[in-house]
Amino acid sequence: MKVLFVCLGNICRSPLAEAIFNWQINQQGRAGSFQVDSCGTGNYNLGDAPDPRTVHVAFKNKVPIEHTARQLTQKDLHEFDLILVMDNHNLRHILHLCQPHQISKVKLMRSYDPQGEGEVPDPYYGREKDFDEVFEILHRSINQLVEELIQP
């Protein structure tokens, strides 16, 4: 299965989600069952590494992270089986680009959050606590996602 995580600039939320997902499926011994990537709807940070605060929160939680920012393409909408978006603004943008048959594979990341649906807030203009909050939201949402995806 091919899973894509999407935010705006692809340096905070979506590369962290990608890293957490990869870490969790590795813990389950299921890494070979998935192809995982992340991207942004904007072209602000093309070729950049994740934000240093994102790297810090991943490191602090013992989650390996390595990514180069890229922008969402039409090819992504065709190739990925599940596209998980961090907020409603980017969700609307992606749905506008989708063909009708692609719409069902696009979901908000927090549709898997056991604490309730909503958006993953963008921590870019925030402080360390905001990156910690995003990590917690993504960790519990991805834990639920992985449980659902690896059920027999």
C-alpha distance (Angstrom), angle and dihedral (degrees) to the residues before:
residue distance angle dihedral
M1 . . .
K2 3.80 . .
V3 3.83 116.6 .
L4 3.81 125.2 -172.4
F5 3.81 126.0 -168.8
V6 3.81 117.0 -157.4
C7 3.80 135.6 -167.9
L8 3.79 132.8 149.7
G9 3.81 106.6 -84.4
N10 3.82 102.6 10.4
I11 3.81 95.1 -129.6
C12 3.83 103.5 93.7
R13 3.80 122.3 21.1
S14 3.81 106.4 18.2
P15 3.83 98.3 45.2
L16 3.81 88.3 47.6
A17 3.81 90.0 50.5
E18 3.81 90.0 48.9
A19 3.82 90.7 50.5
I20 3.81 93.8 47.8
F21 3.82 91.6 47.4
N22 3.81 91.8 49.6
W23 3.80 90.9 47.1
Q24 3.81 92.3 49.8
I25 3.81 95.7 47.5
N26 3.80 89.7 47.2
Q27 3.81 88.6 53.4
Q28 3.82 87.8 52.7
G29 3.81 92.5 48.3
R30 3.81 89.8 -119.4
A31 3.82 102.6 111.9
G32 3.81 92.2 118.4
S33 3.81 90.9 58.8
F34 3.79 94.8 64.8
Q35 3.78 141.4 54.6
V36 3.80 108.5 -157.2
D37 3.81 133.0 -173.0
S38 3.78 141.1 150.6
C39 3.78 135.7 -146.6
G40 3.78 143.3 164.5
T41 3.76 132.4 -116.4
G42 3.81 89.6 -135.5
N43 3.78 128.6 65.0
Y44 3.82 96.4 -138.9
N45 3.80 100.2 113.4
L46 3.80 105.9 27.4
G47 3.80 110.7 166.0
D48 3.82 94.3 8.7
A49 3.79 126.4 129.9
P50 3.81 118.3 -120.2
D51 3.80 116.6 -73.1
P52 3.84 109.7 -81.9
R53 3.82 89.6 -119.6
T54 3.80 89.7 55.6
V55 3.80 90.1 50.3
H56 3.81 89.5 48.3
V57 3.81 94.9 52.1
A58 3.82 90.7 46.5
F59 3.81 91.5 48.9
K60 3.80 91.3 46.2
N61 3.82 88.6 55.7
K62 3.83 93.8 43.4
V63 3.82 93.3 -113.3
P64 3.83 113.7 140.7
I65 3.79 113.0 -131.9
E66 3.78 130.6 -172.3
H67 3.78 123.5 154.9
T68 3.80 144.2 141.3
A69 3.80 115.4 -142.9
R70 3.78 118.0 -113.8
Q71 3.78 138.5 166.5
L72 3.81 127.7 -107.8
T73 3.81 113.9 -99.3
Q74 3.78 135.2 -165.2
K75 3.80 86.6 -111.7
D76 3.83 88.8 62.6
L77 3.80 90.6 57.1
H78 3.81 89.2 55.4
E79 3.81 99.7 40.3
F80 3.81 105.0 43.2
D81 3.80 122.0 78.6
L82 3.81 95.4 -158.5
I83 3.81 126.5 26.5
L84 3.80 114.6 -168.5
V85 3.79 116.3 -164.2
M86 3.80 126.5 -162.6
D87 3.82 101.6 -144.0
N88 3.80 144.9 11.3
H89 3.81 95.6 -105.1
N90 3.80 92.3 58.5
L91 3.81 90.8 39.6
R92 3.82 91.0 57.9
H93 3.81 90.3 46.5
I94 3.81 92.5 52.4
L95 3.80 94.8 43.4
H96 3.81 88.3 53.4
L97 3.83 88.7 57.1
C98 3.82 95.1 46.2
Q99 3.76 128.5 99.8
P100 3.84 111.3 -128.1
H101 3.82 92.8 -101.7
Q102 3.84 91.2 54.3
I103 3.81 97.9 54.8
S104 3.82 95.9 84.6
K105 3.80 92.9 60.9
V106 3.82 93.5 57.2
K107 3.82 115.1 87.4
L108 3.76 140.4 158.5
M109 3.81 111.9 -99.6
R110 3.79 91.6 -127.9
S111 3.79 92.1 57.7
Y112 3.83 80.5 89.8
D113 3.82 95.2 47.3
P114 3.82 109.9 117.2
Q115 3.82 88.1 -154.7
G116 3.79 92.9 60.0
E117 3.76 143.2 -74.5
G118 3.78 125.4 -73.9
E119 3.76 138.8 100.8
V120 3.78 131.5 -47.4
P121 3.83 100.1 -122.3
D122 3.78 117.8 -125.2
P123 3.82 106.5 -114.9
Y124 3.82 95.0 -169.9
Y125 3.81 95.7 109.6
G126 3.79 92.8 34.3
R127 3.76 138.7 85.8
E128 3.79 134.8 -101.5
K129 3.81 91.6 -80.0
D130 3.81 89.1 58.9
F131 3.81 91.0 54.8
D132 3.82 88.9 47.6
E133 3.82 89.7 52.4
V134 3.81 91.3 50.2
F135 3.79 90.2 49.3
E136 3.82 91.1 52.9
I137 3.82 92.9 47.8
L138 3.80 92.2 48.2
H139 3.80 93.9 43.4
R140 3.80 95.2 54.5
S141 3.83 93.8 39.3
I142 3.79 92.9 49.4
N143 3.80 91.2 45.0
Q144 3.82 88.1 58.4
L145 3.81 91.5 43.7
V146 3.80 93.0 51.3
E147 3.80 91.4 47.8
E148 3.80 89.9 54.1
L149 3.81 94.6 44.7
I150 3.80 96.5 49.9
Q151 3.79 97.7 44.2
P152 3.80 110.4 118.9
